[in-house]
Amino acid sequence: MELYVSRAGAIEGPYPTEKIQGMLRDGLLQPTDLGAAPGAADWSPLSQLIDCGVARPVSLAVPPPVPADAGDRYLDQPFLVDGRVLSGTYGKSVRQIVDEISLGGRFVVYQYAISILVMSFRRSSPITYIPPGQSNVGGAFGWSLISMCVGWWGIPWGPIFTIGALWRNSGGGVDVTEPILAQIIGPAQADALIRRRPKHRSGALLAMRMLIFSPLLIFPLLIVLVSSSATKREKERAKQPGYSALRQAESFVSHPGGVSGRGNTAEATKAAESCAGIMKTFRSTAIASKSGKSSDGNGITVWCEAHPDRCLFIIEVQDLRRFTDEAKDAFAEASWLAAQMCARTLALDSDAELAIALKGSVLYDRQITGTPVAGLDIDAPDSEEVLKKAIKSKKKGGGVQDNLIHFFAPPAP
């Protein structure tokens, strides 16, 4: 025996009575839902048809017309979509959901992205019902958190999917109210209800969107500001006497062309070569253990800028960034000793300014400034103390370059 079923204003079936009994047990149908045998003249509650039995159907295999009061009856039935209770609708009838949607309720899905190596996937959450006046920020953030943690890594779609998911979720999710309602009350009524529904606005979701995307908007602005500041600072440096000579020295140590040392005079070139030889030996022996990286001592270039009243050794180490802080400090102290030894061959004043600047492939890292030590004996017991007393200042990190320009300024007439 088979029966047609009228639910939510639509006719389904015919289904065997065994299947209908199973649907009743599972809660997919209610005993008050209407049923009719093929060819029957009217509808009756399913409980009456199944309990009392139904006469054998006539040969006409079409359902009876929808009862006139079906539009009122189905509104009081539990709200089900494809026989399932959606999140947020438990215990509510069709009438309650329709009334709430007219006040601003929504069915939404949230998107999230998952990246595995170079593969990226975009997925949607289960359908969730948001009553009027609520924003479900917690749900939106929870699904967005998945994208923020595991959505970025695939190239190129990972970032694209992630940003798209974050944008939609922070705006309240993807609204699927109309297609859900169309299954229950029909497309025309669903469209009319959606048109009358007030627009969704949520200050909490707006705040979430600003929290997520403000860094993405601020980051390019910071880049522009930092770049503009750096350009302005570089222009100010370029006005100082000696700037062009410093840039030429830096160009040499970065691209030495097979030469280990050079200077502004013949004597300064010899001093630079001697300093480079000392530092290569020091690196290949003492620094290897401190830097955590073995080396044959290559990759060191020295420029010596010597004038009677000042002398500077720029020492570039190609992989200085890989050194530990302890190794950098040790290398700077050794460079100071090497500068003192090599400066003895230069005709410097007794009160001249002597300095070393330790440089990586791109940035300066350490600077030591002081005075030359006359008659330095490195084998003397107090030589280390004498060298420390000759130091006037030490500097680490940024700003070292600004302290070097005056070493390259031409002598006063």
C-alpha positions as CSV (number, residue, x, y, z in Angstrom):
1,M,0.0,0.0,0.0
2,E,1.2,3.5,-0.9
3,L,0.3,6.9,0.3
4,Y,0.9,10.5,-0.9
5,V,2.0,12.9,1.8
6,S,1.1,16.6,2.0
7,R,3.6,18.6,4.1
8,A,4.8,22.2,4.0
9,G,2.3,22.9,1.2
10,A,3.8,20.4,-1.2
11,I,2.9,16.8,-2.2
12,E,5.4,14.0,-1.9
13,G,5.3,10.4,-2.7
14,P,3.6,8.1,-3.1
15,Y,5.6,6.2,-0.3
16,P,5.0,2.6,0.9
17,T,3.3,2.6,4.3
18,E,6.4,0.9,5.8
19,K,8.6,3.8,4.7
20,I,6.0,6.3,6.1
21,Q,6.1,4.5,9.4
22,G,9.9,4.7,9.5
23,M,9.7,8.4,8.7
24,L,7.3,8.9,11.6
25,R,9.6,7.0,14.0
26,D,12.6,9.2,12.8
27,G,10.6,12.4,13.3
28,L,10.7,13.3,9.7
29,L,6.9,13.2,9.6
30,Q,4.3,14.0,12.2
31,P,1.1,12.0,12.8
32,T,-0.8,15.2,12.0
33,D,0.7,15.4,8.5
34,L,-1.9,14.7,5.8
35,G,-1.9,11.6,3.7
36,A,-4.0,10.1,0.9
37,A,-4.0,7.0,-1.3
38,P,-3.7,7.5,-5.0
39,G,-7.1,8.4,-6.4
40,A,-8.6,9.3,-3.0
41,A,-11.0,12.2,-2.9
42,D,-9.7,13.9,0.3
43,W,-6.8,14.0,2.7
44,S,-6.7,12.5,6.2
45,P,-4.1,12.6,9.1
46,L,-1.5,9.9,8.7
47,S,-2.3,8.5,12.1
48,Q,-5.9,7.6,10.9
49,L,-4.7,6.1,7.6
50,I,-2.1,3.9,9.1
51,D,-3.9,2.9,12.3
52,C,-7.3,2.1,10.6
53,G,-6.0,1.0,7.2
54,V,-7.0,2.3,3.8
55,A,-9.1,0.7,1.2
56,R,-7.3,-0.6,-1.9
57,P,-6.5,2.3,-4.2
58,V,-8.4,2.7,-7.4
59,S,-6.6,2.6,-10.7
60,L,-6.2,6.4,-10.9
61,A,-2.6,6.9,-10.0
62,V,-2.7,10.7,-9.2
63,P,-2.8,12.5,-5.8
64,P,-5.9,14.4,-4.7
65,P,-5.8,18.2,-4.8
66,V,-4.0,20.0,-2.0
67,P,-6.6,20.6,0.8
68,A,-7.8,24.2,1.1
69,D,-6.6,24.6,4.7
70,A,-3.1,23.1,4.1
71,G,-1.5,26.6,4.0
72,D,-2.5,27.1,7.6
73,R,-1.7,23.6,8.9
74,Y,1.9,23.3,7.6
75,L,2.9,26.6,9.3
76,D,2.4,25.0,12.7
77,Q,4.6,22.0,11.9
78,P,8.2,21.8,13.0
79,F,10.6,23.5,10.7
80,L,12.5,20.9,8.7
81,V,14.7,21.1,5.6
82,D,15.0,17.8,3.8
83,G,13.9,16.1,6.9
84,R,16.6,17.7,9.0
85,V,16.6,20.2,11.9
86,L,19.0,23.0,11.0
87,S,21.2,24.6,13.7
88,G,19.3,27.3,15.6
89,T,15.8,26.1,14.6
90,Y,15.2,23.3,17.1
91,G,11.8,23.4,18.7
92,K,10.5,26.1,16.3
93,S,7.7,25.8,13.9
94,V,7.5,27.0,10.3
95,R,5.3,30.0,11.4
96,Q,7.9,31.1,14.0
97,I,10.8,31.0,11.5
98,V,8.8,32.9,8.9
99,D,7.8,35.5,11.5
100,E,11.4,35.9,12.7
101,I,12.8,36.1,9.1
102,S,10.3,39.0,8.5
103,L,12.0,40.8,11.4
104,G,15.5,40.1,10.2
105,G,16.3,36.5,10.8
106,R,18.7,34.8,8.4
107,F,20.1,31.4,7.3
108,V,23.8,31.7,6.7
109,V,26.8,29.5,5.9
110,Y,30.4,30.5,6.7
111,Q,33.3,29.9,4.5
112,Y,36.8,28.6,5.4
113,A,40.0,27.7,3.5
114,I,42.4,24.9,4.0
115,S,45.8,24.6,2.3
116,I,48.0,21.5,2.1
117,L,51.4,22.3,0.6
118,V,50.5,23.8,-2.8
119,M,46.8,22.7,-2.8
120,S,44.1,24.9,-1.4
121,F,40.4,24.1,-0.8
122,R,37.5,26.4,-0.1
123,R,34.7,24.9,2.0
124,S,31.4,26.0,3.6
125,S,30.1,25.4,7.1
126,P,26.7,23.7,7.8
127,I,23.7,26.0,7.5
128,T,23.1,28.1,10.7
129,Y,20.0,30.1,11.6
130,I,20.6,33.5,13.1
131,P,17.5,35.0,14.9
132,P,16.7,38.7,14.4
133,G,18.9,41.0,16.5
134,Q,21.8,38.5,16.7
135,S,25.1,38.5,14.8
136,N,26.7,35.2,15.8
137,V,30.2,36.8,15.9
138,G,31.5,33.7,17.7
139,G,30.5,31.4,14.9
140,A,31.9,33.8,12.2
141,F,35.2,34.1,14.1
142,G,35.4,30.4,14.7
143,W,35.2,29.4,11.1
144,S,37.5,32.4,10.1
145,L,40.1,31.1,12.6
146,I,40.5,27.9,10.5
147,S,41.4,30.0,7.5
148,M,43.7,32.2,9.5
149,C,45.6,29.2,10.8
150,V,45.7,26.8,7.9
151,G,44.4,28.7,4.8
152,W,47.3,30.9,3.8
153,W,50.0,28.4,2.8
154,G,48.9,27.2,-0.7
155,I,50.2,29.4,-3.5
156,P,48.4,31.2,-5.2
157,W,44.9,30.2,-4.1
158,G,45.5,29.9,-0.4
159,P,45.7,33.7,0.3
160,I,42.9,34.4,-2.2
161,F,40.5,31.9,-0.7
162,T,41.5,33.0,2.9
163,I,41.0,36.7,2.3
164,G,37.6,36.0,0.5
165,A,36.4,33.8,3.4
166,L,37.5,36.3,6.0
167,W,35.7,39.1,4.2
168,R,32.4,37.2,3.8
169,N,32.4,35.8,7.3
170,S,33.2,39.2,8.9
171,G,30.2,40.6,6.9
172,G,27.9,38.0,8.5
173,G,28.4,35.0,6.2
174,V,26.8,34.0,3.0
175,D,23.0,34.5,3.2
176,V,21.1,31.4,2.0
177,T,17.7,32.4,3.5
178,E,15.8,32.7,0.2
179,P,16.6,29.2,-1.2
180,I,15.9,27.6,2.2
181,L,12.5,29.4,2.4
182,A,11.7,28.6,-1.2
183,Q,11.6,24.9,-0.3
184,I,9.2,25.5,2.5
185,I,6.8,28.3,1.4
186,G,7.5,28.4,-2.3
187,P,9.7,30.7,-4.4
188,A,7.2,33.5,-4.8
189,Q,6.4,33.9,-1.2
190,A,10.1,33.5,-0.2
191,D,11.1,36.3,-2.6
192,A,8.4,38.6,-1.3
193,L,9.4,37.9,2.3
194,I,13.1,38.6,1.6
195,R,12.3,41.9,-0.1
196,R,10.4,43.1,3.0
197,R,13.0,41.9,5.5
198,P,15.1,44.6,7.1
199,K,18.7,44.8,6.0
200,H,21.2,43.1,8.3
201,R,23.5,45.4,10.2
202,S,25.8,44.4,13.0
203,G,28.3,46.6,14.8
204,A,30.0,43.6,16.3
205,L,30.6,42.1,12.8
206,L,31.8,45.4,11.5
207,A,34.3,45.6,14.4
208,M,35.5,42.1,13.6
209,R,36.0,43.1,9.9
210,M,38.0,46.1,11.0
211,L,40.0,44.0,13.4
212,I,40.9,41.5,10.7
213,F,41.5,43.8,7.8
214,S,42.9,46.9,9.4
215,P,46.4,45.4,9.5
216,L,46.1,44.5,5.8
217,L,45.2,48.2,5.0
218,I,47.7,49.7,7.4
219,F,50.7,47.5,6.3
220,P,50.9,49.1,2.8
221,L,50.6,52.5,4.4
222,L,53.4,51.7,6.8
223,I,55.6,50.6,3.8
224,V,55.0,53.9,2.1
225,L,55.7,55.9,5.2
226,V,58.9,54.0,6.0
227,S,60.0,54.2,2.4
228,S,59.3,57.9,2.3
229,S,61.2,58.4,5.6
230,A,64.2,56.4,4.3
231,T,64.3,58.4,1.1
232,K,64.2,61.7,3.0
233,R,66.9,60.5,5.3
234,E,69.1,59.4,2.4
235,K,68.7,62.8,0.8
236,E,69.8,64.4,4.0
237,R,72.9,62.2,4.1
238,A,73.7,63.0,0.5
239,K,74.1,66.6,1.4
240,Q,77.0,65.9,3.8
241,P,80.6,66.2,2.6
242,G,82.1,62.7,2.2
243,Y,78.8,60.9,1.4
244,S,79.8,60.1,-2.2
245,A,83.2,58.7,-1.0
246,L,81.5,56.5,1.6
247,R,79.2,55.1,-1.1
248,Q,82.2,54.3,-3.3
249,A,83.9,52.5,-0.3
250,E,80.7,50.5,0.4
251,S,80.5,49.6,-3.3
252,F,84.0,48.2,-3.2
253,V,83.6,46.0,-0.1
254,S,80.4,44.6,-1.5
255,H,81.9,44.0,-5.0
256,P,85.7,43.7,-4.5
257,G,86.4,42.0,-7.7
258,G,88.8,39.5,-6.2
259,V,90.7,42.2,-4.1
260,S,90.7,41.8,-0.3
261,G,91.5,45.4,0.7
262,R,91.7,48.9,-0.7
263,G,92.0,52.4,0.7
264,N,92.0,56.0,-0.3
265,T,95.8,56.1,-0.5
266,A,98.5,53.6,-1.2
267,E,99.4,53.3,2.5
268,A,95.7,52.9,3.3
269,T,95.4,50.1,0.8
270,K,98.3,48.2,2.4
271,A,96.7,48.7,5.8
272,A,93.4,47.4,4.5
273,E,95.0,44.3,2.9
274,S,96.9,43.6,6.2
275,C,93.7,44.0,8.2
276,A,91.8,41.6,5.8
277,G,94.5,39.0,6.2
278,I,94.4,39.2,10.0
279,M,90.6,38.9,10.1
280,K,90.5,36.0,7.7
281,T,92.9,34.1,9.9
282,F,90.9,35.0,13.0
283,R,87.6,33.9,11.4
284,S,88.9,30.6,10.2
285,T,90.2,29.8,13.7
286,A,88.5,31.5,16.6
287,I,85.2,32.5,15.1
288,A,84.3,29.2,13.5
289,S,83.3,27.8,16.9
290,K,81.4,30.9,18.0
291,S,79.5,31.4,14.8
292,G,78.4,27.8,14.6
293,K,79.5,27.6,11.0
294,S,82.9,26.4,9.7
295,S,84.7,28.7,7.3
296,D,88.0,29.0,5.4
297,G,88.1,32.7,6.2
298,N,87.1,34.0,2.7
299,G,84.2,36.5,2.3
300,I,86.0,39.3,4.1
301,T,86.8,42.6,2.5
302,V,88.2,45.8,4.0
303,W,88.3,49.4,3.1
304,C,90.7,51.8,4.9
305,E,89.9,55.5,4.8
306,A,93.0,57.3,6.3
307,H,93.5,61.0,7.0
308,P,96.0,62.5,9.5
309,D,93.2,63.2,12.0
310,R,91.0,60.2,11.4
311,C,91.0,56.7,10.2
312,L,88.2,54.2,9.5
313,F,88.3,50.5,8.6
314,I,85.1,49.2,7.0
315,I,85.1,45.4,7.4
316,E,82.4,43.5,5.4
317,V,81.7,39.8,6.3
318,Q,79.3,38.3,3.7
319,D,77.4,35.9,6.1
320,L,77.7,38.0,9.2
321,R,73.9,37.7,9.8
322,R,74.5,34.0,10.6
323,F,76.9,34.8,13.5
324,T,75.7,34.6,17.0
325,D,75.8,37.8,19.1
326,E,78.8,36.3,21.0
327,A,80.6,35.7,17.7
328,K,79.8,39.3,16.4
329,D,81.1,40.8,19.6
330,A,84.3,38.7,19.4
331,F,84.8,39.6,15.7
332,A,84.3,43.4,16.5
333,E,86.9,43.2,19.3
334,A,89.4,41.4,17.0
335,S,88.7,44.0,14.3
336,W,89.6,46.7,16.8
337,L,92.9,45.0,17.6
338,A,93.6,44.5,13.9
339,A,92.9,48.2,13.2
340,Q,95.3,49.3,16.0
341,M,98.0,47.1,14.5
342,C,97.5,48.2,10.9
343,A,97.1,51.9,11.8
344,R,100.8,51.9,13.0
345,T,101.9,52.0,9.4
346,L,99.8,55.2,8.8
347,A,100.9,58.7,9.6
348,L,98.1,59.4,12.1
349,D,98.2,62.2,14.6
350,S,98.5,61.0,18.3
351,D,95.0,62.3,19.0
352,A,93.5,61.0,15.7
353,E,90.1,59.3,15.7
354,L,90.3,55.6,14.9
355,A,87.2,53.5,14.2
356,I,86.1,50.1,12.8
357,A,82.7,49.4,11.3
358,L,81.5,45.8,11.0
359,K,79.2,45.3,8.0
360,G,77.2,42.4,6.7
361,S,76.2,42.0,3.0
362,V,73.5,44.7,3.4
363,L,73.5,46.3,6.9
364,Y,76.1,47.6,9.4
365,D,76.1,45.7,12.7
366,R,78.9,46.9,15.0
367,Q,81.0,50.1,15.4
368,I,83.9,50.8,17.7
369,T,85.4,54.3,17.9
370,G,88.4,55.5,19.9
371,T,92.1,56.6,19.5
372,P,95.2,54.8,18.2
373,V,97.5,53.3,20.9
374,A,101.1,54.3,20.3
375,G,103.7,51.6,20.7
376,L,101.1,48.9,21.3
377,D,102.6,45.5,22.4
378,I,100.0,42.8,22.0
379,D,102.2,40.4,24.0
380,A,102.2,42.6,27.0
381,P,100.1,41.4,30.0
382,D,98.1,44.6,30.1
383,S,97.6,44.9,26.3
384,E,93.9,44.0,26.5
385,E,93.3,46.6,29.2
386,V,95.1,49.2,27.1
387,L,93.0,48.5,24.1
388,K,89.7,48.8,26.1
389,K,90.8,52.2,27.5
390,A,91.4,53.4,24.0
391,I,87.7,52.8,23.1
392,K,85.5,55.9,23.4
393,S,82.2,54.4,22.1
394,K,80.5,51.3,20.9
395,K,77.4,51.1,18.7
396,K,75.2,48.2,17.6
397,G,72.5,48.0,14.9
398,G,71.0,50.9,12.9
399,G,72.5,54.4,12.6
400,V,76.1,53.2,12.2
401,Q,76.3,54.6,8.7
402,D,75.4,58.1,9.9
403,N,78.6,58.1,12.1
404,L,80.9,57.1,9.2
405,I,80.3,59.9,6.7
406,H,82.6,62.5,8.4
407,F,85.6,60.0,8.1
408,F,85.3,60.6,4.3
409,A,84.9,64.3,4.3
410,P,87.8,66.1,2.5
411,P,90.3,67.9,4.8
412,A,89.6,71.4,5.7
413,P,91.5,73.9,3.5
